[in-house]
Amino acid sequence: MVKIIWTARSLSDLEDIGDFISKDSPRYAKLTLEKLLETAKMVQRNQRIGRIVPELNQEDIREIITGNYRIIYQIVNTELSYILTIHHSSRLLSNNPIF
């Protein structure tokens, strides 16, 4: 099983998402965060499950789309991946660099 490391940026993204949604619905915020965490766990079972991020076109930078969010991660080696950011799909990735 692949080890997943959440970057400070990705953890901050999760917190921001939860805070924003909870202003309208704490219950929906909790459900959204749970879904994002569960989806990210898919990388542990298969690192190449996500597609290559089109804006970057790098084999090692991939994304899984769930709901309105893009979970962007980097494959470091066969045993390690970093979750780089959780990005809302309505926003341009180029306006919010992930590195």
Order of alpha helices (4+ residues) and beta strands (2+ residues): beta-alpha-alpha-alpha-beta-beta-beta-beta
